[in-house]
Amino acid sequence: MRGIATVPSYVVMQPTTLCNLDCTYCYLPFRAVDKRMPVAVAEAVAGPVNAWARDTRFSVVWHGGEPLAAGREALAALMAPFAPGVEHHVQTNATLIDDAWCEFFTAHDMRVSVSVDGPRERNGERVTRGARPAYDRIARGIETLRRHGIPYSALCVVGEPHPGLATELYDYFLALGCDVLGINVEEQEGVNARDNGFPAEAVTAFWSELVAAWRRDPRIHVREVELSLRYAAAVLDGTTAGLLPRRLDPIPTIAHDGSVVLLSPELAGFSDPRYGDFTSGNVLERGLAEILADATATPWIGEFLAGVEACRARCPYFEFCGGAHAANRYFEHGRFDGTETNHCRNSKIRLLEGVLHHARDHQPSAAG
């Protein structure tokens, strides 16, 4: 895995910067401001995306802010330029989901992912702009999805991983009815500067316990567990070299105004005295394919690629994770060529160690 691919596997689109919630761990800098994406931006992105989708599976991920805050009419207009073969996904806090939105999701064959952090008492960070708990509104939105028979994924932020929590969370999401679960240990990035240096033993035990809970009733696809098991199987088969892509996925994030940030959506809206605003161009001025072909001309990306090579040289976990994410490097170290981050430790190293600890502790006993 060297360099950056010129064709991504998906793009992230920001229909609005506005979010109707004010979660305390959120990284977004402009979530109180309603800056809308004009259709011209979507049209500029749709050209290359439609061409890519003719050759391979391709997704457009609508992310915000809160994408549903843009409204159905505006979102439909932004989706219209994309060809029928393009998959559409939306990441939502679910508070605005009603019957009309469910009809919209069905009509547009849209895949839904809901942000919810577990049972009511685990959602204290997810609050409205008036600092009121948002859980009841989230739960109503999820129940509406279920009533309409719409499958959905769940994304859970864990503020403090520790033993005992993983089983509680897994049982909750099992009952909730989602078919895929992603676990994000809270990250220090964007405007969220809270420390995420958790005790190694607690984090490892959290992941080990999650594997145990999943193995007891594996009806949910747990993103982190399945990635780890795939890697473990490749180690045993001697095929780890084929796990990582040949080149990094550029993950282009298209901001509301058409500006493009590569590799880490969390960098959008921020700037640095050395690198400016982290953008690699604007689709209203240059084609997205041209921007991607020129990715390494963006100054900070060269520094990031140097950091990836440093990870390759030093870290025994490199074949599993492929190097620290750009935003985590920047917001934890203040630059892109640092190596290990707390995000690495919490969500890569401790994750893999937790899976291995579970496997070790549940080995069949030898015949006596």
C-alpha positions as CSV (number, residue, x, y, z in Angstrom):
1,M,0.0,0.0,0.0
2,R,1.9,3.0,-1.3
3,G,0.6,6.3,-2.5
4,I,-3.0,7.4,-3.1
5,A,-5.5,5.8,-5.5
6,T,-6.9,8.0,-8.3
7,V,-10.3,6.4,-8.1
8,P,-12.0,6.3,-4.7
9,S,-14.5,3.7,-3.5
10,Y,-16.9,6.3,-2.2
11,V,-17.3,10.1,-1.8
12,V,-18.6,11.9,1.2
13,M,-21.1,14.8,0.5
14,Q,-22.1,17.5,2.9
15,P,-25.6,18.8,2.0
16,T,-25.6,21.2,4.9
17,T,-23.2,22.1,7.7
18,L,-26.2,22.4,10.1
19,C,-26.9,19.9,12.8
20,N,-30.0,20.1,15.0
21,L,-28.1,18.4,17.9
22,D,-25.1,19.7,19.8
23,C,-23.3,16.6,21.0
24,T,-20.5,17.4,23.3
25,Y,-18.0,15.1,21.6
26,C,-18.7,16.4,18.1
27,Y,-15.8,17.5,15.9
28,L,-17.7,19.7,13.5
29,P,-16.8,23.4,13.6
30,F,-19.9,24.9,11.9
31,R,-22.7,22.7,13.1
32,A,-24.7,25.7,14.3
33,V,-24.6,27.3,10.8
34,D,-26.8,26.3,7.9
35,K,-24.6,26.5,4.8
36,R,-26.3,24.5,2.0
37,M,-24.7,22.7,-0.9
38,P,-25.9,24.0,-4.3
39,V,-27.0,21.5,-7.0
40,A,-24.1,22.7,-9.2
41,V,-21.7,21.0,-6.7
42,A,-23.6,17.7,-6.9
43,E,-23.6,17.9,-10.7
44,A,-19.9,18.4,-10.8
45,V,-19.3,15.4,-8.5
46,A,-21.8,13.2,-10.3
47,G,-19.9,13.3,-13.6
48,P,-16.9,11.3,-12.6
49,V,-18.8,9.3,-10.0
50,N,-21.3,8.0,-12.6
51,A,-18.3,7.0,-14.8
52,W,-16.7,5.1,-11.9
53,A,-19.9,3.4,-11.0
54,R,-20.2,1.8,-14.4
55,D,-17.0,-0.2,-13.7
56,T,-17.3,-1.0,-10.0
57,R,-19.6,-0.7,-7.0
58,F,-19.6,3.0,-5.8
59,S,-21.2,4.8,-2.9
60,V,-22.1,8.4,-2.1
61,V,-22.3,9.0,1.7
62,W,-24.4,11.9,2.7
63,H,-22.9,13.3,5.9
64,G,-23.2,16.6,7.7
65,G,-24.0,18.3,9.9
66,E,-27.2,16.4,9.9
67,P,-28.0,15.6,6.3
68,L,-31.8,15.3,6.9
69,A,-31.7,19.0,8.1
70,A,-31.3,19.9,4.4
71,G,-34.9,18.7,3.8
72,R,-36.2,16.1,1.4
73,E,-36.7,18.4,-1.5
74,A,-33.1,19.7,-1.3
75,L,-31.6,16.2,-0.8
76,A,-33.6,14.8,-3.7
77,A,-32.3,17.6,-6.0
78,L,-28.7,16.9,-4.9
79,M,-29.1,13.1,-5.5
80,A,-30.8,13.6,-8.9
81,P,-27.5,14.0,-11.0
82,F,-26.2,10.6,-9.9
83,A,-26.9,7.6,-12.1
84,P,-29.2,4.7,-10.9
85,G,-26.2,2.4,-10.3
86,V,-24.7,4.7,-7.6
87,E,-25.5,3.6,-4.0
88,H,-26.6,6.3,-1.6
89,H,-25.9,6.1,2.2
90,V,-26.9,8.6,4.9
91,Q,-25.4,9.0,8.3
92,T,-28.2,10.5,10.6
93,N,-28.9,11.2,14.2
94,A,-32.5,9.8,13.5
95,T,-34.2,12.7,15.3
96,L,-35.9,13.9,12.1
97,I,-37.0,10.5,10.7
98,D,-40.7,10.3,10.2
99,D,-43.0,8.4,7.8
100,A,-42.2,10.8,5.0
101,W,-38.5,10.3,5.4
102,C,-38.9,6.5,5.4
103,E,-40.9,6.8,2.1
104,F,-38.0,8.9,0.8
105,F,-35.4,6.3,1.8
106,T,-37.4,3.5,0.2
107,A,-38.0,5.4,-3.0
108,H,-34.3,6.3,-3.4
109,D,-33.1,2.8,-2.2
110,M,-31.0,4.7,0.4
111,R,-29.0,2.8,3.1
112,V,-29.4,4.4,6.5
113,S,-26.9,4.5,9.4
114,V,-28.0,5.8,12.7
115,S,-25.8,7.4,15.4
116,V,-26.8,6.3,18.8
117,D,-24.6,5.4,21.8
118,G,-26.6,2.6,23.4
119,P,-29.3,2.7,26.1
120,R,-30.7,6.0,27.3
121,E,-28.2,6.5,30.1
122,R,-25.3,6.1,27.6
123,N,-26.5,9.0,25.5
124,G,-25.8,11.8,27.9
125,E,-23.5,13.5,25.4
126,R,-26.2,13.6,22.6
127,V,-28.2,16.7,23.4
128,T,-30.3,19.3,21.6
129,R,-29.2,22.9,21.1
130,G,-31.1,23.6,24.3
131,A,-28.9,21.0,26.1
132,R,-31.9,18.7,26.5
133,P,-31.5,14.9,26.1
134,A,-32.1,13.8,22.6
135,Y,-32.6,10.0,23.2
136,D,-36.4,9.9,23.0
137,R,-36.3,11.6,19.6
138,I,-33.6,9.2,18.4
139,A,-35.5,6.2,19.6
140,R,-38.7,7.5,17.9
141,G,-36.8,7.8,14.6
142,I,-35.4,4.3,14.9
143,E,-38.8,2.9,15.7
144,T,-40.2,4.6,12.6
145,L,-37.5,2.9,10.5
146,R,-38.4,-0.5,12.1
147,R,-42.1,0.1,11.5
148,H,-41.4,0.7,7.8
149,G,-39.2,-2.4,7.6
150,I,-36.1,-0.4,6.6
151,P,-32.8,-2.1,7.5
152,Y,-30.2,0.2,9.2
153,S,-26.8,0.2,10.6
154,A,-25.8,1.8,14.0
155,L,-22.8,3.8,14.9
156,C,-21.9,4.0,18.6
157,V,-19.4,6.4,20.2
158,V,-17.9,5.0,23.4
159,G,-16.7,7.8,25.7
160,E,-14.8,5.6,28.2
161,P,-14.3,1.9,27.2
162,H,-14.1,-0.4,30.2
163,P,-15.1,-4.0,31.2
164,G,-18.8,-4.5,31.6
165,L,-19.8,-2.0,29.1
166,A,-19.3,-4.0,25.9
167,T,-21.9,-6.7,26.8
168,E,-24.4,-4.0,27.8
169,L,-24.0,-2.3,24.4
170,Y,-24.1,-5.4,22.3
171,D,-27.3,-6.6,24.0
172,Y,-28.8,-3.2,23.4
173,F,-28.0,-3.2,19.7
174,L,-29.1,-6.8,19.3
175,A,-32.5,-5.8,20.7
176,L,-32.6,-2.6,18.7
177,G,-32.6,-4.6,15.4
178,C,-29.8,-3.0,13.5
179,D,-27.9,-5.3,11.1
180,V,-24.5,-3.7,11.3
181,L,-22.8,-2.1,14.3
182,G,-19.7,0.2,14.3
183,I,-18.0,1.2,17.5
184,N,-16.0,4.4,17.6
185,V,-14.0,5.0,20.8
186,E,-14.1,8.7,21.3
187,E,-11.4,10.5,19.3
188,Q,-9.6,13.8,19.9
189,E,-10.2,15.7,16.7
190,G,-11.8,18.8,15.3
191,V,-13.3,21.0,18.0
192,N,-13.4,18.1,20.5
193,A,-10.1,18.5,22.4
194,R,-11.0,16.1,25.3
195,D,-8.3,13.6,26.2
196,N,-8.8,10.1,24.9
197,G,-5.8,8.4,26.6
198,F,-7.6,5.5,28.3
199,P,-5.9,2.8,30.3
200,A,-4.7,0.0,28.0
201,E,-6.0,-2.8,30.2
202,A,-9.5,-1.4,30.3
203,V,-9.7,-0.8,26.5
204,T,-8.3,-4.3,25.7
205,A,-10.8,-5.9,28.1
206,F,-13.7,-3.9,26.5
207,W,-12.8,-5.3,23.0
208,S,-12.3,-8.8,24.4
209,E,-15.7,-8.7,26.0
210,L,-17.3,-7.4,22.9
211,V,-16.0,-10.4,20.9
212,A,-17.4,-12.7,23.6
213,A,-20.8,-11.1,23.5
214,W,-20.8,-11.3,19.7
215,R,-19.8,-14.9,19.7
216,R,-22.7,-15.8,22.0
217,D,-25.2,-14.4,19.4
218,P,-23.6,-13.3,16.2
219,R,-26.7,-11.9,14.5
220,I,-25.1,-8.5,14.1
221,H,-22.2,-7.7,11.8
222,V,-19.8,-5.9,14.2
223,R,-17.4,-3.9,12.0
224,E,-14.4,-3.9,14.3
225,V,-14.7,-7.6,15.3
226,E,-15.0,-8.8,11.7
227,L,-12.1,-6.7,10.6
228,S,-9.9,-8.2,13.3
229,L,-11.0,-11.8,12.7
230,R,-10.3,-11.3,8.9
231,Y,-6.8,-10.2,9.8
232,A,-6.3,-13.0,12.3
233,A,-7.3,-15.5,9.6
234,A,-4.9,-13.9,7.1
235,V,-2.1,-14.3,9.6
236,L,-2.8,-17.9,10.0
237,D,-3.0,-18.4,6.2
238,G,0.1,-16.3,5.5
239,T,-1.9,-13.9,3.3
240,T,-1.7,-10.6,5.2
241,A,0.1,-9.0,2.3
242,G,-3.2,-9.0,0.4
243,L,-5.4,-7.4,3.0
244,L,-4.4,-3.8,2.5
245,P,-5.2,-2.0,-0.8
246,R,-2.4,-1.3,-3.2
247,R,-3.0,2.4,-2.6
248,L,-4.8,4.5,0.0
249,D,-8.4,5.3,-0.7
250,P,-8.5,9.1,-1.1
251,I,-12.0,9.3,0.6
252,P,-12.8,12.7,-1.0
253,T,-15.1,14.8,1.2
254,I,-17.0,17.4,-0.8
255,A,-17.9,20.3,1.5
256,H,-21.1,22.3,1.0
257,D,-19.2,24.8,-1.2
258,G,-17.6,22.2,-3.4
259,S,-14.2,22.3,-1.8
260,V,-12.5,18.9,-1.5
261,V,-10.6,17.5,1.5
262,L,-8.9,14.1,1.0
263,L,-8.2,11.2,3.3
264,S,-10.0,12.5,6.5
265,P,-13.5,14.1,6.4
266,E,-12.7,15.4,9.9
267,L,-10.2,18.0,8.4
268,A,-13.0,19.8,6.5
269,G,-13.6,23.3,7.8
270,F,-10.2,23.6,9.6
271,S,-7.0,25.4,8.6
272,D,-3.4,25.5,9.6
273,P,-0.8,28.3,9.4
274,R,1.5,26.0,7.3
275,Y,-1.0,24.3,5.1
276,G,-4.0,26.6,4.8
277,D,-7.4,25.0,4.8
278,F,-6.4,21.4,3.9
279,T,-8.4,21.5,0.7
280,S,-7.0,20.0,-2.6
281,G,-9.3,22.0,-4.9
282,N,-12.9,22.8,-5.6
283,V,-15.1,20.8,-8.0
284,L,-16.7,24.0,-9.3
285,E,-13.2,25.0,-10.6
286,R,-11.5,21.7,-11.4
287,G,-12.8,18.2,-12.1
288,L,-12.8,15.7,-9.2
289,A,-10.8,13.2,-11.2
290,E,-8.1,15.9,-11.9
291,I,-8.0,16.8,-8.2
292,L,-7.5,13.2,-7.2
293,A,-4.8,12.7,-9.9
294,D,-2.9,15.6,-8.4
295,A,-3.5,14.6,-4.7
296,T,0.2,14.5,-3.7
297,A,0.6,18.2,-4.8
298,T,-1.4,19.1,-1.7
299,P,1.4,20.0,0.8
300,W,0.2,18.3,3.9
301,I,-0.5,15.0,2.1
302,G,3.3,14.6,1.5
303,E,3.9,14.9,5.2
304,F,1.1,12.4,5.9
305,L,2.5,9.9,3.4
306,A,5.9,10.2,5.2
307,G,4.1,9.4,8.4
308,V,2.6,6.3,6.8
309,E,6.0,5.1,5.8
310,A,7.3,5.7,9.4
311,C,4.4,3.5,10.6
312,R,5.3,0.8,8.1
313,A,9.0,0.8,9.3
314,R,8.2,0.9,13.1
315,C,4.8,-0.6,13.9
316,P,4.1,-4.3,14.1
317,Y,0.4,-3.6,13.6
318,F,0.9,-1.9,10.3
319,E,-0.5,-4.8,8.2
320,F,-3.7,-4.5,10.2
321,C,-4.4,-0.8,10.1
322,G,-2.2,0.6,7.3
323,G,-1.0,3.6,9.3
324,A,-2.7,6.2,11.6
325,H,-5.5,8.3,10.1
326,A,-4.6,11.8,8.9
327,A,-7.0,13.7,11.2
328,N,-6.0,11.7,14.3
329,R,-2.3,12.5,13.6
330,Y,-3.0,16.1,13.1
331,F,-5.3,16.8,16.0
332,E,-3.2,14.7,18.5
333,H,0.3,15.6,17.3
334,G,-0.2,18.9,15.5
335,R,1.4,17.5,12.3
336,F,0.9,14.6,9.9
337,D,4.2,12.7,10.1
338,G,3.9,11.5,13.7
339,T,3.2,7.8,14.1
340,E,1.2,6.2,17.0
341,T,-1.9,8.0,18.3
342,N,-4.4,7.4,21.0
343,H,-6.8,6.5,18.2
344,C,-4.3,3.8,17.1
345,R,-4.0,2.5,20.6
346,N,-7.7,2.5,21.4
347,S,-9.2,1.3,18.1
348,K,-6.5,-0.7,16.4
349,I,-3.8,-2.0,18.8
350,R,-6.1,-2.7,21.8
351,L,-8.8,-4.0,19.5
352,L,-6.5,-6.6,18.0
353,E,-5.1,-7.5,21.4
354,G,-8.6,-7.9,22.8
355,V,-9.5,-10.3,20.0
356,L,-6.3,-12.3,20.7
357,H,-6.9,-12.3,24.4
358,H,-10.4,-13.7,23.9
359,A,-9.0,-16.4,21.6
360,R,-6.3,-17.3,24.1
361,D,-8.7,-17.4,27.0
362,H,-11.2,-19.6,25.1
363,Q,-8.8,-22.2,23.6
364,P,-10.2,-25.8,23.8
365,S,-8.4,-27.6,26.7
366,A,-6.0,-30.3,25.7
367,A,-7.2,-33.9,26.0
368,G,-5.8,-35.3,29.2
